[in-house]
Amino acid sequence: MAETKEATARKREPARKTFRPPKHSHVVEPVRLDFDKMGGLVPFVLQHAYSREVLMVGFMNAEAWTTTCTTGILTLYRRTLGRVWAMGEDDGNFVRISRVKVDCDDDTVVFETAADFPICGQGYWSCFFKEIPGPAHH
């Protein structure tokens, strides 16, 4: 019997995993964020807890925000995939959150992590590895 297109598409889509809070993750009660300002998304900054280096910037919708807060694993809205995605879903390097801060307008979040592996999908510690040289000082 021939498979339908929908059945074939479901086979190709990776199974979504259910996450339990890992040891040493920061699990918090999600506060209300203002998702209306940017059409259902809020930006977030991921920063290293010890070096304070900015590791990445991304976006979350309400589902990603709630999942991050209740599991302690950074979950974001992947605009390119059009869905919620837990960082580490593909390679097993789950980004555990150690601290959460929300700005004064409730529309931007800073997450801290003590991750000891590259965060950037291109294999770099930080997604901000491209430095633009400035003019030489005289």
N, CA, C and O atoms as a printed pandas DataFrame, in Angstrom:
     atom_number atom_name residue_name chain_id  residue_number  x_coord  y_coord  z_coord
0              1         N          MET        A               1    0.840   -1.173    0.000
1              2        CA          MET        A               1    0.000    0.000    0.000
2              3         C          MET        A               1    0.887    1.238    0.000
3              4         O          MET        A               1    1.835    1.298    0.783
4              5         N          ALA        A               2    0.622    2.208   -0.830
5              6        CA          ALA        A               2    1.446    3.410   -0.956
6              7         C          ALA        A               2    1.224    4.336    0.238
7              8         O          ALA        A               2    0.105    4.495    0.725
8              9         N          GLU        A               3    2.318    4.940    0.695
9             10        CA          GLU        A               3    2.217    5.878    1.810
10            11         C          GLU        A               3    1.736    7.230    1.309
11            12         O          GLU        A               3    1.978    7.610    0.163
12            13         N          THR        A               4    1.058    7.939    2.183
13            14        CA          THR        A               4    0.648    9.290    1.837
14            15         C          THR        A               4    1.843   10.219    1.990
15            16         O          THR        A               4    2.828    9.870    2.640
16            17         N          LYS        A               5    1.753   11.408    1.386
17            18        CA          LYS        A               5    2.829   12.400    1.527
18            19         C          LYS        A               5    3.023   12.793    2.983
19            20         O          LYS        A               5    4.153   13.000    3.425
20            21         N          GLU        A               6    1.920   12.899    3.738
21            22        CA          GLU        A               6    2.009   13.279    5.151
22            23         C          GLU        A               6    2.756   12.225    5.960
23            24         O          GLU        A               6    3.572   12.567    6.816
24            25         N          ALA        A               7    2.489   10.960    5.701
25            26        CA          ALA        A               7    3.172    9.887    6.429
26            27         C          ALA        A               7    4.660    9.893    6.123
27            28         O          ALA        A               7    5.480    9.691    7.019
28            29         N          THR        A               8    5.014   10.122    4.867
29            30        CA          THR        A               8    6.421   10.188    4.478
30            31         C          THR        A               8    7.107   11.370    5.152
31            32         O          THR        A               8    8.228   11.238    5.642
32            33         N          ALA        A               9    6.440   12.531    5.182
33            34        CA          ALA        A               9    7.012   13.723    5.820
34            35         C          ALA        A               9    7.221   13.501    7.311
35            36         O          ALA        A               9    8.231   13.941    7.862
36            37         N          ARG        A              10    6.275   12.820    7.981
37            38        CA          ARG        A              10    6.421   12.551    9.414
38            39         C          ARG        A              10    7.622   11.667    9.693
39            40         O          ARG        A              10    8.278   11.841   10.720
40            41         N          LYS        A              11    7.931   10.725    8.812
41            42        CA          LYS        A              11    9.079    9.834    9.012
42            43         C          LYS        A              11   10.386   10.621    8.978
43            44         O          LYS        A              11   11.317   10.310    9.720
44            45         N          ARG        A              12   10.460   11.644    8.114
45            46        CA          ARG        A              12   11.688   12.422    7.978
46            47         C          ARG        A              12   11.901   13.399    9.126
47            48         O          ARG        A              12   13.037   13.772    9.418
48            49         N          GLU        A              13   10.816   13.818    9.782
49            50        CA          GLU        A              13   10.930   14.775   10.866
50            51         C          GLU        A              13   11.460   14.072   12.110
51            52         O          GLU        A              13   10.931   13.032   12.501
52            53         N          PRO        A              14   12.519   14.636   12.750
53            54        CA          PRO        A              14   13.058   13.980   13.938
54            55         C          PRO        A              14   12.044   13.992   15.073
55            56         O          PRO        A              14   11.257   14.929   15.209
56            57         N          ALA        A              15   12.071   12.956   15.875
57            58        CA          ALA        A              15   11.154   12.852   17.004
58            59         C          ALA        A              15   11.477   13.935   18.023
59            60         O          ALA        A              15   12.645   14.166   18.335
60            61         N          ARG        A              16   10.461   14.594   18.537
61            62        CA          ARG        A              16   10.634   15.607   19.569
62            63         C          ARG        A              16   10.806   14.892   20.899
63            64         O          ARG        A              16   10.079   13.944   21.196
64            65         N          LYS        A              17   11.742   15.333   21.685
65            66        CA          LYS        A              17   12.030   14.691   22.958
66            67         C          LYS        A              17   11.348   15.447   24.096
67            68         O          LYS        A              17   11.130   16.655   24.004
68            69         N          THR        A              18   11.020   14.743   25.148
69            70        CA          THR        A              18   10.497   15.355   26.358
70            71         C          THR        A              18   11.681   15.516   27.293
71            72         O          THR        A              18   12.438   14.570   27.514
72            73         N          PHE        A              19   11.842   16.705   27.841
73            74        CA          PHE        A              19   12.999   16.987   28.674
74            75         C          PHE        A              19   12.627   17.066   30.136
75            76         O          PHE        A              19   11.600   17.636   30.503
76            77         N          ARG        A              20   13.470   16.490   30.961
77            78        CA          ARG        A              20   13.376   16.656   32.395
78            79         C          ARG        A              20   14.471   17.621   32.787
79            80         O          ARG        A              20   15.516   17.654   32.138
80            81         N          PRO        A              21   14.266   18.414   33.836
81            82        CA          PRO        A              21   15.316   19.330   34.241
82            83         C          PRO        A              21   16.598   18.581   34.578
83            84         O          PRO        A              21   16.594   17.715   35.453
84            85         N          PRO        A              22   17.697   18.904   33.893
85            86        CA          PRO        A              22   18.953   18.236   34.216
86            87         C          PRO        A              22   19.528   18.782   35.517
87            88         O          PRO        A              22   19.152   19.860   35.977
88            89         N          LYS        A              23   20.427   18.031   36.088
89            90        CA          LYS        A              23   21.111   18.448   37.299
90            91         C          LYS        A              23   21.799   19.786   37.050
91            92         O          LYS        A              23   22.389   19.994   35.990
92            93         N          HIS        A              24   21.727   20.674   38.003
93            94        CA          HIS        A              24   22.390   21.971   37.956
94            95         C          HIS        A              24   21.774   22.930   36.945
95            96         O          HIS        A              24   22.442   23.874   36.522
96            97         N          SER        A              25   20.534   22.722   36.548
97            98        CA          SER        A              25   19.835   23.679   35.693
98            99         C          SER        A              25   18.967   24.565   36.564
99           100         O          SER        A              25   18.478   24.152   37.616
100          101         N          HIS        A              26   18.791   25.776   36.109
101          102        CA          HIS        A              26   18.007   26.767   36.828
102          103         C          HIS        A              26   16.570   26.700   36.335
103          104         O          HIS        A              26   16.273   27.142   35.225
104          105         N          VAL        A              27   15.685   26.157   37.144
105          106        CA          VAL        A              27   14.274   26.040   36.798
106          107         C          VAL        A              27   13.533   27.145   37.544
107          108         O          VAL        A              27   13.670   27.281   38.760
108          109         N          VAL        A              28   12.745   27.937   36.808
109          110        CA          VAL        A              28   12.045   29.073   37.418
110          111         C          VAL        A              28   10.578   29.066   37.004
111          112         O          VAL        A              28   10.188   28.406   36.040
112          113         N          GLU        A              29    9.791   29.803   37.744
113          114        CA          GLU        A              29    8.398   30.036   37.370
114          115         C          GLU        A              29    8.410   31.115   36.280
115          116         O          GLU        A              29    8.913   32.213   36.514
116          117         N          PRO        A              30    7.865   30.820   35.096
117          118        CA          PRO        A              30    7.918   31.817   34.026
118          119         C          PRO        A              30    7.083   33.053   34.353
119          120         O          PRO        A              30    5.899   32.937   34.669
120          121         N          VAL        A              31    7.694   34.231   34.280
121          122        CA          VAL        A              31    6.959   35.478   34.454
122          123         C          VAL        A              31    6.342   35.861   33.112
123          124         O          VAL        A              31    6.712   35.319   32.070
124          125         N          ARG        A              32    5.420   36.777   33.147
125          126        CA          ARG        A              32    4.742   37.204   31.922
126          127         C          ARG        A              32    5.677   38.119   31.125
127          128         O          ARG        A              32    6.161   39.126   31.644
128          129         N          LEU        A              33    5.923   37.764   29.876
129          130        CA          LEU        A              33    6.727   38.594   28.975
130          131         C          LEU        A              33    5.809   39.250   27.950
131          132         O          LEU        A              33    4.709   38.764   27.684
132          133         N          ASP        A              34    6.275   40.363   27.376
133          134        CA          ASP        A              34    5.495   41.080   26.365
134          135         C          ASP        A              34    5.864   40.556   24.977
135          136         O          ASP        A              34    6.793   41.055   24.341
136          137         N          PHE        A              35    5.134   39.556   24.522
137          138        CA          PHE        A              35    5.378   38.961   23.209
138          139         C          PHE        A              35    4.709   39.759   22.085
139          140         O          PHE        A              35    4.940   39.476   20.909
140          141         N          ASP        A              36    3.891   40.744   22.431
141          142        CA          ASP        A              36    3.148   41.493   21.417
142          143         C          ASP        A              36    4.011   42.480   20.630
143          144         O          ASP        A              36    3.720   42.746   19.464
144          145         N          LYS        A              37    5.047   43.018   21.230
145          146        CA          LYS        A              37    5.855   44.063   20.583
146          147         C          LYS        A              37    6.524   43.595   19.294
147          148         O          LYS        A              37    6.707   44.382   18.366
148          149         N          MET        A              38    6.887   42.325   19.236
149          150        CA          MET        A              38    7.606   41.810   18.065
150          151         C          MET        A              38    6.855   40.649   17.420
151          152         O          MET        A              38    7.469   39.679   16.976
152          153         N          GLY        A              39    5.556   40.747   17.369
153          154        CA          GLY        A              39    4.772   39.745   16.661
154          155         C          GLY        A              39    4.843   38.342   17.242
155          156         O          GLY        A              39    4.878   37.365   16.495
156          157         N          GLY        A              40    4.865   38.232   18.562
157          158        CA          GLY        A              40    4.860   36.915   19.198
158          159         C          GLY        A              40    6.234   36.411   19.609
159          160         O          GLY        A              40    6.353   35.292   20.109
160          161         N          LEU        A              41    7.272   37.211   19.407
161          162        CA          LEU        A              41    8.631   36.801   19.771
162          163         C          LEU        A              41    9.260   37.810   20.724
163          164         O          LEU        A              41    8.897   38.986   20.724
164          165         N          VAL        A              42   10.194   37.349   21.527
165          166        CA          VAL        A              42   11.059   38.239   22.311
166          167         C          VAL        A              42   12.504   37.816   22.053
167          168         O          VAL        A              42   12.791   36.625   21.929
168          169         N          PRO        A              43   13.413   38.791   21.974
169          170        CA          PRO        A              43   14.825   38.437   21.813
170          171         C          PRO        A              43   15.412   37.990   23.150
171          172         O          PRO        A              43   14.946   38.375   24.222
172          173         N          PHE        A              44   16.451   37.163   23.045
173          174        CA          PHE        A              44   17.193   36.792   24.247
174          175         C          PHE        A              44   18.684   36.824   23.932
175          176         O          PHE        A              44   19.108   36.688   22.784
176          177         N          VAL        A              45   19.454   37.007   24.986
177          178        CA          VAL        A              45   20.914   36.965   24.918
178          179         C          VAL        A              45   21.357   35.792   25.772
179          180         O          VAL        A              45   20.896   35.630   26.902
180          181         N          LEU        A              46   22.255   34.973   25.232
181          182        CA          LEU        A              46   22.870   33.900   26.010
182          183         C          LEU        A              46   24.278   34.336   26.341
183          184         O          LEU        A              46   25.072   34.635   25.449
184          185         N          GLN        A              47   24.587   34.371   27.621
185          186        CA          GLN        A              47   25.871   34.873   28.100
186          187         C          GLN        A              47   26.528   33.799   28.961
187          188         O          GLN        A              47   25.849   33.065   29.679
188          189         N          HIS        A              48   27.860   33.711   28.883
189          190        CA          HIS        A              48   28.550   32.752   29.733
190          191         C          HIS        A              48   28.559   33.263   31.169
191          192         O          HIS        A              48   28.873   34.428   31.414
192          193         N          ALA        A              49   28.219   32.406   32.106
193          194        CA          ALA        A              49   28.061   32.802   33.499
194          195         C          ALA        A              49   29.350   33.291   34.148
195          196         O          ALA        A              49   29.298   34.125   35.052
196          197         N          TYR        A              50   30.499   32.797   33.712
197          198        CA          TYR        A              50   31.767   33.165   34.355
198          199         C          TYR        A              50   32.529   34.228   33.571
199          200         O          TYR        A              50   32.995   35.206   34.154
200          201         N          SER        A              51   32.660   34.052   32.273
201          202        CA          SER        A              51   33.427   35.015   31.472
202          203         C          SER        A              51   32.597   36.225   31.073
203          204         O          SER        A              51   33.154   37.262   30.712
204          205         N          ARG        A              52   31.280   36.110   31.133
205          206        CA          ARG        A              52   30.330   37.145   30.714
206          207         C          ARG        A              52   30.337   37.383   29.209
207          208         O          ARG        A              52   29.733   38.343   28.730
208          209         N          GLU        A              53   31.007   36.527   28.470
209          210        CA          GLU        A              53   31.026   36.636   27.014
210          211         C          GLU        A              53   29.627   36.370   26.456
211          212         O          GLU        A              53   28.939   35.450   26.896
212          213         N          VAL        A              54   29.217   37.186   25.481
213          214        CA          VAL        A              54   27.949   36.942   24.804
214          215         C          VAL        A              54   28.163   35.782   23.844
215          216         O          VAL        A              54   29.040   35.830   22.982
216          217         N          LEU        A              55   27.354   34.737   24.001
217          218        CA          LEU        A              55   27.518   33.530   23.204
218          219         C          LEU        A              55   26.593   33.501   21.991
219          220         O          LEU        A              55   26.971   33.006   20.929
220          221         N          MET        A              56   25.392   34.028   22.148
221          222        CA          MET        A              56   24.456   34.069   21.021
222          223         C          MET        A              56   23.293   34.985   21.361
223          224         O          MET        A              56   23.074   35.340   22.519
224          225         N          VAL        A              57   22.558   35.355   20.332
225          226        CA          VAL        A              57   21.301   36.089   20.464
226          227         C          VAL        A              57   20.276   35.317   19.653
227          228         O          VAL        A              57   20.576   34.851   18.553
228          229         N          GLY        A              58   19.088   35.179   20.178
229          230        CA          GLY        A              58   18.040   34.447   19.472
230          231         C          GLY        A              58   16.670   34.973   19.850
231          232         O          GLY        A              58   16.542   36.024   20.479
232          233         N          PHE        A              59   15.652   34.232   19.459
233          234        CA          PHE        A              59   14.274   34.624   19.731
234          235         C          PHE        A              59   13.507   33.477   20.359
235          236         O          PHE        A              59   13.805   32.307   20.118
236          237         N          MET        A              60   12.518   33.823   21.166
237          238        CA          MET        A              60   11.630   32.826   21.756
238          239         C          MET        A              60   10.195   33.283   21.608
239          240         O          MET        A              60    9.890   34.476   21.619
240          241         N          ASN        A              61    9.328   32.299   21.470
241          242        CA          ASN        A              61    7.899   32.569   21.563
242          243         C          ASN        A              61    7.457   32.120   22.956
243          244         O          ASN        A              61    8.282   31.680   23.757
244          245         N          ALA        A              62    6.174   32.228   23.244
245          246        CA          ALA        A              62    5.683   31.891   24.584
246          247         C          ALA        A              62    5.954   30.426   24.945
247          248         O          ALA        A              62    6.292   30.123   26.090
248          249         N          GLU        A              63    5.809   29.529   23.984
249          250        CA          GLU        A              63    6.060   28.107   24.254
250          251         C          GLU        A              63    7.532   27.859   24.604
251          252         O          GLU        A              63    7.833   27.109   25.533
252          253         N          ALA        A              64    8.436   28.483   23.866
253          254        CA          ALA        A              64    9.871   28.316   24.143
254          255         C          ALA        A              64   10.229   28.892   25.508
255          256         O          ALA        A              64   11.033   28.310   26.237
256          257         N          TRP        A              65    9.636   30.033   25.856
257          258        CA          TRP        A              65    9.886   30.666   27.152
258          259         C          TRP        A              65    9.436   29.742   28.292
259          260         O          TRP        A              65   10.188   29.505   29.238
260          261         N          THR        A              66    8.236   29.235   28.198
261          262        CA          THR        A              66    7.711   28.353   29.240
262          263         C          THR        A              66    8.535   27.076   29.348
263          264         O          THR        A              66    8.835   26.618   30.451
264          265         N          THR        A              67    8.902   26.502   28.204
265          266        CA          THR        A              67    9.694   25.268   28.212
266          267         C          THR        A              67   11.068   25.507   28.829
267          268         O          THR        A              67   11.544   24.689   29.615
268          269         N          THR        A              68   11.709   26.625   28.477
269          270        CA          THR        A              68   13.018   26.947   29.060
270          271         C          THR        A              68   12.916   27.079   30.570
271          272         O          THR        A              68   13.739   26.533   31.305
272          273         N          CYS        A              69   11.911   27.800   31.028
273          274        CA          CYS        A              69   11.761   28.027   32.470
274          275         C          CYS        A              69   11.461   26.749   33.234
275          276         O          CYS        A              69   11.941   26.573   34.354
276          277         N          THR        A              70   10.683   25.863   32.656
277          278        CA          THR        A              70   10.271   24.657   33.389
278          279         C          THR        A              70   11.240   23.487   33.258
279          280         O          THR        A              70   11.192   22.559   34.065
280          281         N          THR        A              71   12.124   23.513   32.252
281          282        CA          THR        A              71   13.088   22.420   32.096
282          283         C          THR        A              71   14.504   22.826   32.462
283          284         O          THR        A              71   15.322   21.974   32.805
284          285         N          GLY        A              72   14.805   24.126   32.393
285          286        CA          GLY        A              72   16.175   24.580   32.636
286          287         C          GLY        A              72   17.078   24.402   31.435
287          288         O          GLY        A              72   18.286   24.622   31.535
288          289         N          ILE        A              73   16.522   24.010   30.301
289          290        CA          ILE        A              73   17.287   23.846   29.062
290          291         C          ILE        A              73   16.855   24.947   28.099
291          292         O          ILE        A              73   15.660   25.160   27.892
292          293         N          LEU        A              74   17.833   25.652   27.504
293          294        CA          LEU        A              74   17.512   26.733   26.584
294          295         C          LEU        A              74   16.737   26.199   25.391
295          296         O          LEU        A              74   17.210   25.340   24.648
296          297         N          THR        A              75   15.544   26.727   25.233
297          298        CA          THR        A              75   14.660   26.356   24.136
298          299         C          THR        A              75   14.294   27.638   23.415
299          300         O          THR        A              75   13.913   28.620   24.052
300          301         N          LEU        A              76   14.402   27.640   22.111
301          302        CA          LEU        A              76   14.156   28.860   21.357
302          303         C          LEU        A              76   13.212   28.604   20.207
303          304         O          LEU        A              76   12.864   27.462   19.906
304          305         N          TYR        A              77   12.804   29.688   19.568
305          306        CA          TYR        A              77   11.986   29.558   18.378
306          307         C          TYR        A              77   12.908   29.716   17.184
307          308         O          TYR        A              77   13.456   30.795   16.960
308          309         N          ARG        A              78   13.082   28.657   16.422
309          310        CA          ARG        A              78   13.943   28.689   15.234
310          311         C          ARG        A              78   13.126   29.215   14.069
311          312         O          ARG        A              78   12.275   28.510   13.528
312          313         N          ARG        A              79   13.385   30.442   13.691
313          314        CA          ARG        A              79   12.640   31.050   12.592
314          315         C          ARG        A              79   12.861   30.295   11.295
315          316         O          ARG        A              79   11.946   30.198   10.478
316          317         N          THR        A              80   14.056   29.760   11.088
317          318        CA          THR        A              80   14.342   29.024    9.850
318          319         C          THR        A              80   13.589   27.698    9.793
319          320         O          THR        A              80   13.246   27.224    8.710
320          321         N          LEU        A              81   13.331   27.101   10.948
321          322        CA          LEU        A              81   12.589   25.842   10.999
322          323         C          LEU        A              81   11.089   26.062   11.201
323          324         O          LEU        A              81   10.273   25.187   10.913
324          325         N          GLY        A              82   10.744   27.260   11.707
325          326        CA          GLY        A              82    9.345   27.553   11.974
326          327         C          GLY        A              82    8.789   26.781   13.151
327          328         O          GLY        A              82    7.599   26.466   13.189
328          329         N          ARG        A              83    9.661   26.470   14.130
329          330        CA          ARG        A              83    9.200   25.705   15.290
330          331         C          ARG        A              83   10.110   25.930   16.499
331          332         O          ARG        A              83   11.214   26.464   16.395
332          333         N          VAL        A              84    9.596   25.502   17.638
333          334        CA          VAL        A              84   10.367   25.545   18.878
334          335         C          VAL        A              84   11.432   24.461   18.816
335          336         O          VAL        A              84   11.187   23.368   18.307
336          337         N          TRP        A              85   12.625   24.772   19.339
337          338        CA          TRP        A              85   13.772   23.866   19.239
338          339         C          TRP        A              85   14.619   23.999   20.494
339          340         O          TRP        A              85   14.993   25.108   20.876
340          341         N          ALA        A              86   14.922   22.889   21.132
341          342        CA          ALA        A              86   15.808   22.894   22.304
342          343         C          ALA        A              86   17.247   22.859   21.817
343          344         O          ALA        A              86   17.614   22.013   21.002
344          345         N          MET        A              87   18.066   23.789   22.324
345          346        CA          MET        A              87   19.484   23.763   21.949
346          347         C          MET        A              87   20.086   22.466   22.458
347          348         O          MET        A              87   20.052   22.184   23.656
348          349         N          GLY        A              88   20.632   21.687   21.556
349          350        CA          GLY        A              88   21.189   20.385   21.894
350          351         C          GLY        A              88   20.339   19.245   21.376
351          352         O          GLY        A              88   20.726   18.079   21.459
352          353         N          GLU        A              89   19.185   19.586   20.844
353          354        CA          GLU        A              89   18.279   18.577   20.310
354          355         C          GLU        A              89   18.957   17.727   19.231
355          356         O          GLU        A              89   18.680   16.534   19.112
356          357         N          ASP        A              90   19.840   18.343   18.450
357          358        CA          ASP        A              90   20.498   17.624   17.354
358          359         C          ASP        A              90   21.745   16.855   17.791
359          360         O          ASP        A              90   21.975   15.731   17.347
360          361         N          ASP        A              91   22.550   17.472   18.671
361          362        CA          ASP        A              91   23.844   16.864   18.995
362          363         C          ASP        A              91   23.989   16.395   20.443
363          364         O          ASP        A              91   25.026   15.840   20.807
364          365         N          GLY        A              92   22.968   16.610   21.271
365          366        CA          GLY        A              92   23.037   16.166   22.663
366          367         C          GLY        A              92   23.713   17.143   23.602
367          368         O          GLY        A              92   23.754   16.897   24.807
368          369         N          ASN        A              93   24.252   18.256   23.088
369          370        CA          ASN        A              93   24.871   19.282   23.938
370          371         C          ASN        A              93   23.800   20.270   24.393
371          372         O          ASN        A              93   23.696   21.374   23.859
372          373         N          PHE        A              94   23.016   19.868   25.371
373          374        CA          PHE        A              94   21.938   20.717   25.860
374          375         C          PHE        A              94   22.507   21.877   26.658
375          376         O          PHE        A              94   23.405   21.692   27.480
376          377         N          VAL        A              95   21.988   23.062   26.417
377          378        CA          VAL        A              95   22.462   24.270   27.091
378          379         C          VAL        A              95   21.637   24.454   28.360
379          380         O          VAL        A              95   20.462   24.817   28.314
380          381         N          ARG        A              96   22.278   24.198   29.483
381          382        CA          ARG        A              96   21.634   24.327   30.783
382          383         C          ARG        A              96   21.718   25.786   31.239
383          384         O          ARG        A              96   22.769   26.422   31.145
384          385         N          ILE        A              97   20.619   26.289   31.721
385          386        CA          ILE        A              97   20.539   27.673   32.165
386          387         C          ILE        A              97   20.893   27.753   33.647
387          388         O          ILE        A              97   20.387   26.975   34.455
388          389         N          SER        A              98   21.769   28.703   34.000
389          390        CA          SER        A              98   22.149   28.864   35.401
390          391         C          SER        A              98   21.554   30.120   36.030
391          392         O          SER        A              98   21.516   30.243   37.254
392          393         N          ARG        A              99   21.085   31.064   35.189
393          394        CA          ARG        A              99   20.487   32.298   35.713
394          395         C          ARG        A              99   19.613   32.911   34.634
395          396         O          ARG        A              99   19.907   32.786   33.445
396          397         N          VAL        A             100   18.530   33.579   35.048
397          398        CA          VAL        A             100   17.605   34.219   34.123
398          399         C          VAL        A             100   17.363   35.649   34.588
399          400         O          VAL        A             100   17.090   35.892   35.764
400          401         N          LYS        A             101   17.468   36.602   33.645
401          402        CA          LYS        A             101   17.158   38.007   33.936
402          403         C          LYS        A             101   16.229   38.524   32.847
403          404         O          LYS        A             101   16.388   38.194   31.671
404          405         N          VAL        A             102   15.254   39.339   33.250
405          406        CA          VAL        A             102   14.317   39.957   32.314
406          407         C          VAL        A             102   14.489   41.468   32.433
407          408         O          VAL        A             102   14.649   41.998   33.533
408          409         N          ASP        A             103   14.456   42.164   31.280
409          410        CA          ASP        A             103   14.657   43.615   31.310
410          411         C          ASP        A             103   13.443   44.348   31.877
411          412         O          ASP        A             103   12.410   43.737   32.155
412          413         N          CYS        A             104   13.578   45.667   32.047
413          414        CA          CYS        A             104   12.553   46.485   32.695
414          415         C          CYS        A             104   11.252   46.564   31.909
415          416         O          CYS        A             104   10.213   46.875   32.491
416          417         N          ASP        A             105   11.273   46.295   30.610
417          418        CA          ASP        A             105   10.064   46.322   29.779
418          419         C          ASP        A             105    9.435   44.947   29.609
419          420         O          ASP        A             105    8.413   44.818   28.936
420          421         N          ASP        A             106   10.016   43.939   30.197
421          422        CA          ASP        A             106    9.528   42.562   30.084
422          423         C          ASP        A             106    9.462   42.085   28.640
423          424         O          ASP        A             106    8.561   41.333   28.270
424          425         N          ASP        A             107   10.432   42.529   27.813
425          426        CA          ASP        A             107   10.411   42.109   26.402
426          427         C          ASP        A             107   11.759   41.614   25.895
427          428         O          ASP        A             107   11.928   41.410   24.693
428          429         N          THR        A             108   12.719   41.419   26.793
429          430        CA          THR        A             108   14.027   40.875   26.432
430          431         C          THR        A             108   14.557   40.080   27.625
431          432         O          THR        A             108   14.355   40.463   28.778
432          433         N          VAL        A             109   15.236   38.971   27.335
433          434        CA          VAL        A             109   15.723   38.085   28.396
434          435         C          VAL        A             109   17.225   37.871   28.238
435          436         O          VAL        A             109   17.743   37.798   27.124
436          437         N          VAL        A             110   17.910   37.772   29.367
437          438        CA          VAL        A             110   19.314   37.356   29.395
438          439         C          VAL        A             110   19.359   36.025   30.134
439          440         O          VAL        A             110   18.878   35.906   31.261
440          441         N          PHE        A             111   19.941   35.035   29.484
441          442        CA          PHE        A             111   20.174   33.739   30.111
442          443         C          PHE        A             111   21.663   33.582   30.335
443          444         O          PHE        A             111   22.467   33.997   29.501
444          445         N          GLU        A             112   22.036   32.986   31.453
445          446        CA          GLU        A             112   23.432   32.649   31.698
446          447         C          GLU        A             112   23.573   31.134   31.704
447          448         O          GLU        A             112   22.680   30.403   32.134
448          449         N          THR        A             113   24.729   30.686   31.212
449          450        CA          THR        A             113   25.036   29.269   31.173
450          451         C          THR        A             113   26.510   29.073   31.510
451          452         O          THR        A             113   27.325   29.973   31.307
452          453         N          ALA        A             114   26.841   27.913   32.017
453          454        CA          ALA        A             114   28.239   27.554   32.258
454          455         C          ALA        A             114   28.663   26.483   31.255
455          456         O          ALA        A             114   29.538   25.668   31.545
456          457         N          ALA        A             115   28.048   26.486   30.088
457          458        CA          ALA        A             115   28.356   25.486   29.054
458          459         C          ALA        A             115   29.859   25.462   28.777
459          460         O          ALA        A             115   30.510   26.505   28.707
460          461         N          ASP        A             116   30.393   24.255   28.623
461          462        CA          ASP        A             116   31.820   24.097   28.344
462          463         C          ASP        A             116   32.039   23.483   26.965
463          464         O          ASP        A             116   32.987   22.727   26.755
464          465         N          PHE        A             117   31.165   23.812   26.040
465          466        CA          PHE        A             117   31.256   23.329   24.670
466          467         C          PHE        A             117   30.856   24.471   23.741
467          468         O          PHE        A             117   30.220   25.427   24.185
468          469         N          PRO        A             118   31.216   24.389   22.465
469          470        CA          PRO        A             118   30.876   25.466   21.521
470          471         C          PRO        A             118   29.361   25.648   21.401
471          472         O          PRO        A             118   28.612   24.678   21.288
472          473         N          ILE        A             119   28.937   26.887   21.427
473          474        CA          ILE        A             119   27.516   27.222   21.287
474          475         C          ILE        A             119   27.153   27.434   19.820
475          476         O          ILE        A             119   26.051   27.089   19.394
476          477         N          CYS        A             120   28.065   27.993   19.063
477          478        CA          CYS        A             120   27.802   28.328   17.664
478          479         C          CYS        A             120   27.655   27.068   16.809
479          480         O          CYS        A             120   28.410   26.107   16.958
480          481         N          GLY        A             121   26.681   27.093   15.925
481          482        CA          GLY        A             121   26.465   25.969   15.020
482          483         C          GLY        A             121   27.611   25.735   14.061
483          484         O          GLY        A             121   27.671   24.692   13.411
484          485         N          GLN        A             122   28.539   26.707   13.959
485          486        CA          GLN        A             122   29.713   26.544   13.102
486          487         C          GLN        A             122   30.927   26.045   13.883
487          488         O          GLN        A             122   32.040   26.012   13.360
488          489         N          GLY        A             123   30.702   25.658   15.138
489          490        CA          GLY        A             123   31.769   25.054   15.928
490          491         C          GLY        A             123   32.558   26.020   16.793
491          492         O          GLY        A             123   33.516   25.607   17.446
492          493         N          TYR        A             124   32.187   27.292   16.820
493          494        CA          TYR        A             124   32.890   28.277   17.641
494          495         C          TYR        A             124   32.252   28.359   19.022
495          496         O          TYR        A             124   31.075   28.042   19.200
496          497         N          TRP        A             125   33.057   28.795   20.004
497          498        CA          TRP        A             125   32.591   28.957   21.369
498          499         C          TRP        A             125   31.390   29.899   21.403
499          500         O          TRP        A             125   30.399   29.629   22.082
500          501         N          SER        A             126   31.486   31.008   20.665
501          502        CA          SER        A             126   30.446   32.024   20.596
502          503         C          SER        A             126   30.043   32.237   19.143
503          504         O          SER        A             126   30.854   32.051   18.236
504          505         N          CYS        A             127   28.801   32.624   18.925
505          506        CA          CYS        A             127   28.361   32.970   17.566
506          507         C          CYS        A             127   28.988   34.285   17.108
507          508         O          CYS        A             127   28.935   34.613   15.923
508          509         N          PHE        A             128   29.579   35.038   18.034
509          510        CA          PHE        A             128   30.193   36.320   17.712
510          511         C          PHE        A             128   31.706   36.169   17.565
511          512         O          PHE        A             128   32.477   36.678   18.379
512          513         N          PHE        A             129   32.110   35.467   16.523
513          514        CA          PHE        A             129   33.533   35.233   16.279
514          515         C          PHE        A             129   34.073   36.093   15.140
515          516         O          PHE        A             129   35.283   36.121   14.917
516          517         N          LYS        A             130   33.209   36.788   14.424
517          518        CA          LYS        A             130   33.636   37.630   13.299
518          519         C          LYS        A             130   33.861   39.058   13.779
519          520         O          LYS        A             130   32.912   39.817   13.970
520          521         N          GLU        A             131   35.110   39.408   13.970
521          522        CA          GLU        A             131   35.430   40.763   14.432
522          523         C          GLU        A             131   35.697   41.659   13.224
523          524         O          GLU        A             131   36.425   41.291   12.303
524          525         N          ILE        A             132   35.096   42.829   13.254
525          526        CA          ILE        A             132   35.303   43.816   12.191
526          527         C          ILE        A             132   36.411   44.733   12.661
527          528         O          ILE        A             132   36.248   45.430   13.662
528          529         N          PRO        A             133   37.543   44.748   11.956
529          530        CA          PRO        A             133   38.665   45.583   12.409
530          531         C          PRO        A             133   38.318   47.071   12.276
531          532         O          PRO        A             133   37.712   47.515   11.301
532          533         N          GLY        A             134   38.729   47.805   13.292
533          534        CA          GLY        A             134   38.538   49.256   13.281
534          535         C          GLY        A             134   39.756   49.948   12.693
535          536         O          GLY        A             134   40.746   49.297   12.360
536          537         N          PRO        A             135   39.684   51.260   12.567
537          538        CA          PRO        A             135   40.835   52.001   12.037
538          539         C          PRO        A             135   42.025   51.914   12.987
539          540         O          PRO        A             135   41.865   51.799   14.202
540          541         N          ALA        A             136   43.198   51.970   12.416
541          542        CA          ALA        A             136   44.428   51.916   13.236
542          543         C          ALA        A             136   44.506   53.181   14.097
543          544         O          ALA        A             136   44.163   54.276   13.651
544          545         N          HIS        A             137   44.957   53.006   15.318
545          546        CA          HIS        A             137   45.113   54.148   16.218
546          547         C          HIS        A             137   46.431   54.832   15.922
547          548         O          HIS        A             137   47.435   54.178   15.640
548          549         N          HIS        A             138   46.421   56.139   15.987
549          550        CA          HIS        A             138   47.665   56.922   15.730
550          551         C          HIS        A             138   48.217   57.454   16.998
551          552         O          HIS        A             138   49.246   58.129   16.988
